[in-house]
Amino acid sequence: MPCLQKPLGTPFNAFTKAEEVARDHDLSGKTAIVTGGASNLGRETVRVLASKGASVIVPARDQGAARRDLSGIPRVEIMPLDLLDPRSIRDFAAAFLGRKTALDLLILSAGVMATPLFRDDNGHEGQLATNHIGHFRLTTALWPALRSANGARVVVLSSRGHQLGGLDLGDLDFEHRPYDKWLAYGQAKTANALFAVSLDLRGLNHGVRVFSVHPGSILGPLARHLTREEIDSFGALNKDGTAVVDPARDMKTAEQGAATTIWCATASELAGFGGVYCEDCDIAPLEEDARFGVRPFAVDPAAAEALWARTRLWTGSDLPA
């Protein structure tokens, strides 16, 4: 299979904002689900999709907070969902499928980063459980609605953090090695990219294409588990305490960070593509050492299939025939 990780040369770049990408698109009549859609990057994604006419469902564990954060954005509905609770995921999917509505866009934006060690009820390491396993359960449960859209797209929020380390298939849950919050984050973000590879392969004959995204480095609630010293060490704050914005160094606003997500959800240039990792509103190049681009291990089909098999075993979930 030829490598598709080659930039297309789009008119956009790291400075582009999501609303610029969406300018010529009409999403009237389309339905989108955006996990993590009530906060920062996800909220901007929801705002732009809704501004172009899409009806957007935002799953949220804290529905009251989500309603406050999304107040004033039209065509948005809040529904209950906890990505760490399999029953909650089943209930959400059943409620949505019961509407007999096609799902045109599924944006998997929810996530956690560099947390202290925690585990879900099945003992899985928390960052992997939240960022990957919960989204695996959700996507497989929503698959009939994605198939019925006849051209659905799934966008999985990965991160340049995948470069911190790939999968350790012998110890995905940090049961036999010391827990390292950054290695765990890198593994979870690698899992997000690999999930896009395997899911796209399965969706190809059903018109469902899948993309993973590095949105950029956006200082926000995702960094809530970091100390001020850690944030300072990344050079992420100005002297007055405001976030540094320098897209040339990958330090973006939420408006800039959401641009690649919106591009993957709408770009006609991506027709015929899928399973690719994207950044700065383009397909990212394969890179072994550079800070930008995607590491080969994060788009490796064999690793993707190994992760799919393991996650299917863990969850009992798979795509319906």
BAFI-29338 format. One record per residue (C-alpha): residue in three letters; x, y, z. Coordinates in Angstrom, 2 decimals, always signed. Layout:
BEGIN
[kepa 'Ala',[X,Y,Z]]
...
***
This chain:
BEGIN
[kepa 'Met',[+0.00,+0.00,+0.00]]
[kepa 'Pro',[+1.52,+3.39,-0.97]]
[kepa 'Cys',[+2.18,+5.86,+1.82]]
[kepa 'Leu',[-0.41,+8.65,+1.74]]
[kepa 'Gln',[+1.42,+10.77,+4.34]]
[kepa 'Lys',[+2.46,+13.44,+1.85]]
[kepa 'Pro',[+1.37,+17.09,+2.12]]
[kepa 'Leu',[-1.07,+18.25,-0.53]]
[kepa 'Gly',[+0.06,+21.88,-0.51]]
[kepa 'Thr',[-3.17,+23.52,+0.65]]
[kepa 'Pro',[-3.68,+27.31,+0.77]]
[kepa 'Phe',[-3.82,+27.14,+4.58]]
[kepa 'Asn',[-1.10,+27.06,+7.22]]
[kepa 'Ala',[-0.41,+27.16,+10.96]]
[kepa 'Phe',[-1.89,+30.68,+11.23]]
[kepa 'Thr',[-5.22,+29.77,+9.61]]
[kepa 'Lys',[-8.35,+29.97,+11.75]]
[kepa 'Ala',[-11.18,+27.45,+11.69]]
[kepa 'Glu',[-13.71,+29.93,+10.36]]
[kepa 'Glu',[-11.42,+30.65,+7.39]]
[kepa 'Val',[-11.32,+26.96,+6.50]]
[kepa 'Ala',[-15.11,+26.72,+6.74]]
[kepa 'Arg',[-15.86,+29.92,+4.81]]
[kepa 'Asp',[-17.04,+28.29,+1.57]]
[kepa 'His',[-18.82,+25.30,+3.11]]
[kepa 'Asp',[-22.54,+24.90,+3.74]]
[kepa 'Leu',[-23.29,+22.22,+6.34]]
[kepa 'Ser',[-27.04,+22.75,+6.44]]
[kepa 'Gly',[-28.82,+19.47,+7.02]]
[kepa 'Lys',[-25.67,+17.79,+8.37]]
[kepa 'Thr',[-25.48,+16.25,+11.84]]
[kepa 'Ala',[-22.29,+16.24,+13.89]]
[kepa 'Ile',[-21.29,+14.81,+17.24]]
[kepa 'Val',[-18.34,+16.47,+18.97]]
[kepa 'Thr',[-16.97,+14.89,+22.15]]
[kepa 'Gly',[-15.21,+17.41,+24.35]]
[kepa 'Gly',[-17.26,+20.02,+22.54]]
[kepa 'Ala',[-17.93,+22.23,+25.55]]
[kepa 'Ser',[-14.35,+23.27,+26.21]]
[kepa 'Asn',[-11.77,+25.43,+24.44]]
[kepa 'Leu',[-10.72,+23.67,+21.22]]
[kepa 'Gly',[-13.87,+21.54,+21.10]]
[kepa 'Arg',[-16.09,+24.54,+21.70]]
[kepa 'Glu',[-14.56,+26.39,+18.77]]
[kepa 'Thr',[-15.10,+23.32,+16.61]]
[kepa 'Val',[-18.77,+23.25,+17.65]]
[kepa 'Arg',[-19.17,+26.99,+17.07]]
[kepa 'Val',[-17.80,+26.84,+13.55]]
[kepa 'Leu',[-19.77,+23.73,+12.54]]
[kepa 'Ala',[-22.99,+25.29,+13.87]]
[kepa 'Ser',[-22.23,+28.61,+12.15]]
[kepa 'Lys',[-22.20,+26.77,+8.82]]
[kepa 'Gly',[-25.60,+25.22,+9.46]]
[kepa 'Ala',[-24.79,+21.85,+11.05]]
[kepa 'Ser',[-26.84,+20.46,+13.92]]
[kepa 'Val',[-24.30,+19.58,+16.61]]
[kepa 'Ile',[-24.68,+17.18,+19.51]]
[kepa 'Val',[-22.22,+17.60,+22.37]]
[kepa 'Pro',[-21.95,+14.64,+24.74]]
[kepa 'Ala',[-21.06,+15.82,+28.24]]
[kepa 'Arg',[-20.59,+14.34,+31.68]]
[kepa 'Asp',[-21.49,+17.70,+33.30]]
[kepa 'Gln',[-24.48,+18.82,+31.27]]
[kepa 'Gly',[-25.04,+21.98,+33.27]]
[kepa 'Ala',[-21.52,+23.24,+32.68]]
[kepa 'Ala',[-21.76,+22.31,+29.01]]
[kepa 'Arg',[-24.96,+24.32,+28.61]]
[kepa 'Arg',[-23.32,+27.35,+30.20]]
[kepa 'Asp',[-20.19,+27.05,+28.06]]
[kepa 'Leu',[-22.15,+26.60,+24.83]]
[kepa 'Ser',[-24.79,+29.22,+25.57]]
[kepa 'Gly',[-25.53,+31.39,+22.57]]
[kepa 'Ile',[-24.40,+28.90,+19.94]]
[kepa 'Pro',[-27.40,+27.83,+17.80]]
[kepa 'Arg',[-28.28,+24.28,+16.75]]
[kepa 'Val',[-26.45,+22.67,+19.67]]
[kepa 'Glu',[-27.87,+19.88,+21.82]]
[kepa 'Ile',[-26.29,+18.51,+25.00]]
[kepa 'Met',[-26.62,+14.81,+25.78]]
[kepa 'Pro',[-25.25,+12.83,+28.75]]
[kepa 'Leu',[-22.10,+10.76,+28.22]]
[kepa 'Asp',[-19.19,+9.54,+30.34]]
[kepa 'Leu',[-16.40,+8.04,+28.21]]
[kepa 'Leu',[-15.19,+5.97,+31.17]]
[kepa 'Asp',[-18.59,+4.31,+31.65]]
[kepa 'Pro',[-19.51,+1.63,+29.07]]
[kepa 'Arg',[-23.17,+1.74,+30.06]]
[kepa 'Ser',[-23.27,+5.52,+29.56]]
[kepa 'Ile',[-21.76,+5.07,+26.10]]
[kepa 'Arg',[-24.31,+2.38,+25.19]]
[kepa 'Asp',[-27.18,+4.58,+26.40]]
[kepa 'Phe',[-25.94,+7.58,+24.45]]
[kepa 'Ala',[-25.54,+5.57,+21.25]]
[kepa 'Ala',[-28.93,+3.90,+21.66]]
[kepa 'Ala',[-30.62,+7.28,+22.14]]
[kepa 'Phe',[-28.97,+8.69,+19.03]]
[kepa 'Leu',[-29.58,+5.63,+16.86]]
[kepa 'Gly',[-33.20,+5.66,+17.97]]
[kepa 'Arg',[-33.67,+8.91,+16.07]]
[kepa 'Lys',[-32.86,+7.18,+12.76]]
[kepa 'Thr',[-30.64,+10.13,+11.87]]
[kepa 'Ala',[-27.54,+9.77,+9.73]]
[kepa 'Leu',[-24.32,+10.90,+11.38]]
[kepa 'Asp',[-22.26,+12.96,+8.93]]
[kepa 'Leu',[-19.44,+14.04,+11.22]]
[kepa 'Leu',[-18.02,+12.43,+14.34]]
[kepa 'Ile',[-15.33,+14.56,+15.99]]
[kepa 'Leu',[-13.52,+12.75,+18.81]]
[kepa 'Ser',[-12.04,+15.71,+20.66]]
[kepa 'Ala',[-12.42,+14.79,+24.33]]
[kepa 'Gly',[-9.31,+13.81,+26.22]]
[kepa 'Val',[-7.01,+14.14,+29.18]]
[kepa 'Met',[-3.28,+14.85,+29.33]]
[kepa 'Ala',[-0.41,+13.99,+31.67]]
[kepa 'Thr',[-2.65,+13.01,+34.58]]
[kepa 'Pro',[-1.61,+11.31,+37.79]]
[kepa 'Leu',[-2.19,+7.59,+37.52]]
[kepa 'Phe',[-5.84,+6.57,+37.55]]
[kepa 'Arg',[-7.67,+3.57,+36.15]]
[kepa 'Asp',[-11.13,+2.85,+34.82]]
[kepa 'Asp',[-13.35,+0.22,+36.41]]
[kepa 'Asn',[-11.71,-2.47,+34.30]]
[kepa 'Gly',[-8.23,-1.53,+35.46]]
[kepa 'His',[-7.10,+0.17,+32.27]]
[kepa 'Glu',[-4.71,+3.11,+32.54]]
[kepa 'Gly',[-6.80,+6.26,+32.57]]
[kepa 'Gln',[-5.33,+8.27,+29.71]]
[kepa 'Leu',[-5.64,+5.32,+27.33]]
[kepa 'Ala',[-9.09,+4.52,+28.68]]
[kepa 'Thr',[-10.38,+8.07,+28.20]]
[kepa 'Asn',[-8.67,+9.07,+24.97]]
[kepa 'His',[-8.85,+5.76,+23.11]]
[kepa 'Ile',[-10.97,+3.00,+24.67]]
[kepa 'Gly',[-14.00,+5.20,+25.34]]
[kepa 'His',[-13.91,+6.59,+21.83]]
[kepa 'Phe',[-13.53,+3.08,+20.39]]
[kepa 'Arg',[-16.70,+1.99,+22.21]]
[kepa 'Leu',[-18.56,+5.11,+21.10]]
[kepa 'Thr',[-17.55,+4.91,+17.44]]
[kepa 'Thr',[-18.35,+1.23,+17.05]]
[kepa 'Ala',[-21.73,+1.80,+18.70]]
[kepa 'Leu',[-22.53,+4.70,+16.35]]
[kepa 'Trp',[-21.32,+2.87,+13.24]]
[kepa 'Pro',[-24.78,+2.26,+11.69]]
[kepa 'Ala',[-25.46,+6.01,+11.71]]
[kepa 'Leu',[-22.06,+6.76,+10.16]]
[kepa 'Arg',[-22.62,+4.20,+7.40]]
[kepa 'Ser',[-26.06,+5.59,+6.60]]
[kepa 'Ala',[-24.63,+9.07,+5.93]]
[kepa 'Asn',[-23.11,+7.95,+2.60]]
[kepa 'Gly',[-20.01,+10.06,+3.02]]
[kepa 'Ala',[-19.39,+10.44,+6.74]]
[kepa 'Arg',[-16.09,+11.61,+8.17]]
[kepa 'Val',[-14.57,+10.80,+11.55]]
[kepa 'Val',[-11.88,+13.10,+12.94]]
[kepa 'Val',[-9.80,+11.79,+15.84]]
[kepa 'Leu',[-7.83,+14.30,+17.89]]
[kepa 'Ser',[-4.33,+12.93,+18.26]]
[kepa 'Ser',[-1.35,+15.15,+19.09]]
[kepa 'Arg',[+2.29,+15.79,+18.39]]
[kepa 'Gly',[+2.56,+14.24,+21.84]]
[kepa 'His',[+2.49,+10.86,+20.08]]
[kepa 'Gln',[+6.20,+11.47,+19.50]]
[kepa 'Leu',[+6.80,+10.89,+23.22]]
[kepa 'Gly',[+6.48,+7.17,+22.65]]
[kepa 'Gly',[+4.56,+4.53,+20.77]]
[kepa 'Leu',[+2.58,+1.57,+22.07]]
[kepa 'Asp',[+3.95,-0.93,+24.52]]
[kepa 'Leu',[+1.64,-3.80,+23.60]]
[kepa 'Gly',[+3.18,-5.88,+26.36]]
[kepa 'Asp',[+2.18,-3.37,+29.04]]
[kepa 'Leu',[-0.40,-0.92,+27.75]]
[kepa 'Asp',[-1.77,-0.40,+31.25]]
[kepa 'Phe',[+1.51,+0.26,+33.06]]
[kepa 'Glu',[+1.12,-2.81,+35.23]]
[kepa 'His',[+4.74,-3.93,+34.91]]
[kepa 'Arg',[+6.64,-0.66,+34.38]]
[kepa 'Pro',[+6.69,+2.52,+36.43]]
[kepa 'Tyr',[+3.93,+4.91,+35.47]]
[kepa 'Asp',[+5.13,+7.95,+33.55]]
[kepa 'Lys',[+2.42,+10.48,+32.78]]
[kepa 'Trp',[+4.09,+11.68,+29.58]]
[kepa 'Leu',[+4.78,+8.20,+28.23]]
[kepa 'Ala',[+1.15,+7.36,+28.98]]
[kepa 'Tyr',[-0.01,+10.47,+27.14]]
[kepa 'Gly',[+2.22,+9.69,+24.17]]
[kepa 'Gln',[+0.86,+6.15,+24.06]]
[kepa 'Ala',[-2.75,+7.37,+24.18]]
[kepa 'Lys',[-2.14,+9.87,+21.37]]
[kepa 'Thr',[-0.40,+7.18,+19.31]]
[kepa 'Ala',[-3.47,+5.02,+19.89]]
[kepa 'Asn',[-5.69,+7.81,+18.56]]
[kepa 'Ala',[-3.69,+8.00,+15.33]]
[kepa 'Leu',[-3.62,+4.21,+14.92]]
[kepa 'Phe',[-7.36,+4.00,+15.56]]
[kepa 'Ala',[-7.88,+6.29,+12.57]]
[kepa 'Val',[-5.81,+3.96,+10.40]]
[kepa 'Ser',[-7.79,+0.82,+11.23]]
[kepa 'Leu',[-11.18,+2.51,+11.32]]
[kepa 'Asp',[-10.63,+4.04,+7.89]]
[kepa 'Leu',[-9.75,+0.64,+6.46]]
[kepa 'Arg',[-13.06,-0.71,+7.73]]
[kepa 'Gly',[-15.04,+2.30,+6.58]]
[kepa 'Leu',[-13.60,+2.56,+3.09]]
[kepa 'Asn',[-16.27,+0.46,+1.39]]
[kepa 'His',[-19.04,+2.21,+3.32]]
[kepa 'Gly',[-18.12,+5.80,+2.48]]
[kepa 'Val',[-16.73,+6.50,+5.96]]
[kepa 'Arg',[-13.30,+8.15,+5.93]]
[kepa 'Val',[-11.24,+8.78,+9.02]]
[kepa 'Phe',[-8.47,+11.25,+9.86]]
[kepa 'Ser',[-6.31,+11.95,+12.88]]
[kepa 'Val',[-5.25,+15.47,+13.76]]
[kepa 'His',[-2.56,+17.37,+15.61]]
[kepa 'Pro',[-4.35,+20.64,+16.39]]
[kepa 'Gly',[-1.31,+22.48,+17.73]]
[kepa 'Ser',[-0.25,+23.37,+21.25]]
[kepa 'Ile',[-3.15,+25.25,+22.82]]
[kepa 'Leu',[-2.89,+26.22,+26.47]]
[kepa 'Gly',[-6.20,+25.50,+28.12]]
[kepa 'Pro',[-8.06,+23.09,+30.40]]
[kepa 'Leu',[-6.14,+20.13,+28.97]]
[kepa 'Ala',[-3.12,+21.40,+30.92]]
[kepa 'Arg',[-4.97,+21.41,+34.25]]
[kepa 'His',[-2.81,+18.63,+35.67]]
[kepa 'Leu',[+0.44,+20.47,+34.98]]
[kepa 'Thr',[+2.20,+22.62,+37.54]]
[kepa 'Arg',[+3.04,+26.24,+36.82]]
[kepa 'Glu',[+6.70,+25.20,+36.71]]
[kepa 'Glu',[+5.96,+22.61,+34.01]]
[kepa 'Ile',[+4.02,+25.12,+31.94]]
[kepa 'Asp',[+6.82,+27.66,+32.33]]
[kepa 'Ser',[+9.34,+25.07,+31.18]]
[kepa 'Phe',[+7.49,+24.81,+27.87]]
[kepa 'Gly',[+7.75,+28.56,+27.34]]
[kepa 'Ala',[+3.97,+28.67,+27.07]]
[kepa 'Leu',[+3.34,+31.82,+29.14]]
[kepa 'Asn',[+4.16,+35.46,+28.64]]
[kepa 'Lys',[+5.48,+37.48,+31.58]]
[kepa 'Asp',[+1.97,+38.72,+32.30]]
[kepa 'Gly',[+0.70,+35.13,+32.57]]
[kepa 'Thr',[-1.16,+35.08,+29.28]]
[kepa 'Ala',[-0.63,+32.25,+26.82]]
[kepa 'Val',[+2.06,+32.65,+24.20]]
[kepa 'Val',[+0.63,+32.64,+20.68]]
[kepa 'Asp',[+3.21,+31.84,+18.04]]
[kepa 'Pro',[+1.82,+29.48,+15.37]]
[kepa 'Ala',[+5.22,+29.26,+13.69]]
[kepa 'Arg',[+6.30,+27.38,+16.83]]
[kepa 'Asp',[+3.00,+25.45,+17.02]]
[kepa 'Met',[+1.62,+27.61,+19.85]]
[kepa 'Lys',[-1.89,+28.42,+18.75]]
[kepa 'Thr',[-5.20,+29.90,+19.80]]
[kepa 'Ala',[-8.28,+27.68,+19.94]]
[kepa 'Glu',[-9.44,+29.31,+16.69]]
[kepa 'Gln',[-6.21,+28.26,+14.98]]
[kepa 'Gly',[-6.13,+24.87,+16.68]]
[kepa 'Ala',[-9.61,+23.93,+15.47]]
[kepa 'Ala',[-8.71,+24.75,+11.86]]
[kepa 'Thr',[-7.21,+21.35,+11.02]]
[kepa 'Thr',[-10.20,+19.55,+12.55]]
[kepa 'Ile',[-12.59,+21.60,+10.43]]
[kepa 'Trp',[-10.38,+21.06,+7.37]]
[kepa 'Cys',[-10.44,+17.28,+7.84]]
[kepa 'Ala',[-14.21,+17.40,+8.33]]
[kepa 'Thr',[-14.94,+19.42,+5.20]]
[kepa 'Ala',[-12.04,+19.58,+2.71]]
[kepa 'Ser',[-12.82,+18.38,-0.80]]
[kepa 'Glu',[-9.06,+17.89,-1.28]]
[kepa 'Leu',[-9.29,+14.89,+1.04]]
[kepa 'Ala',[-11.64,+12.97,-1.25]]
[kepa 'Gly',[-9.98,+9.63,-1.82]]
[kepa 'Phe',[-7.84,+9.93,+1.30]]
[kepa 'Gly',[-8.26,+8.44,+4.75]]
[kepa 'Gly',[-6.34,+7.03,+7.66]]
[kepa 'Val',[-3.87,+9.89,+7.47]]
[kepa 'Tyr',[-2.50,+12.13,+10.22]]
[kepa 'Cys',[-2.90,+15.84,+9.55]]
[kepa 'Glu',[-1.52,+19.11,+10.93]]
[kepa 'Asp',[-1.67,+22.78,+9.92]]
[kepa 'Cys',[-4.60,+22.06,+7.56]]
[kepa 'Asp',[-2.71,+19.56,+5.45]]
[kepa 'Ile',[-1.60,+15.94,+5.48]]
[kepa 'Ala',[+1.54,+15.72,+7.61]]
[kepa 'Pro',[+4.76,+14.22,+6.28]]
[kepa 'Leu',[+6.34,+11.10,+7.72]]
[kepa 'Glu',[+9.24,+12.18,+9.93]]
[kepa 'Glu',[+11.63,+10.07,+12.00]]
[kepa 'Asp',[+13.26,+12.90,+13.96]]
[kepa 'Ala',[+11.78,+16.32,+13.13]]
[kepa 'Arg',[+9.49,+17.95,+15.66]]
[kepa 'Phe',[+6.74,+18.32,+13.07]]
[kepa 'Gly',[+5.10,+15.52,+11.09]]
[kepa 'Val',[+4.06,+12.05,+12.17]]
[kepa 'Arg',[+6.27,+9.22,+13.33]]
[kepa 'Pro',[+5.97,+6.06,+11.19]]
[kepa 'Phe',[+4.91,+3.99,+14.22]]
[kepa 'Ala',[+1.77,+6.14,+14.62]]
[kepa 'Val',[+0.43,+5.28,+11.16]]
[kepa 'Asp',[+1.72,+1.72,+10.89]]
[kepa 'Pro',[-1.08,-0.61,+9.68]]
[kepa 'Ala',[+0.27,-3.65,+11.54]]
[kepa 'Ala',[+0.41,-1.75,+14.83]]
[kepa 'Ala',[-3.05,-0.35,+14.15]]
[kepa 'Glu',[-4.49,-3.83,+13.68]]
[kepa 'Ala',[-2.76,-5.12,+16.80]]
[kepa 'Leu',[-4.29,-2.27,+18.81]]
[kepa 'Trp',[-7.71,-2.87,+17.26]]
[kepa 'Ala',[-7.58,-6.55,+18.20]]
[kepa 'Arg',[-6.56,-5.74,+21.77]]
[kepa 'Thr',[-9.24,-3.07,+22.18]]
[kepa 'Arg',[-11.90,-5.36,+20.73]]
[kepa 'Leu',[-10.89,-8.02,+23.25]]
[kepa 'Trp',[-11.02,-5.55,+26.11]]
[kepa 'Thr',[-14.37,-4.01,+25.20]]
[kepa 'Gly',[-16.25,-6.78,+23.45]]
[kepa 'Ser',[-17.05,-4.12,+20.84]]
[kepa 'Asp',[-16.52,-4.32,+17.11]]
[kepa 'Leu',[-18.14,-3.01,+13.98]]
[kepa 'Pro',[-21.47,-4.63,+13.12]]
[kepa 'Ala',[-21.67,-6.44,+9.81]]
***
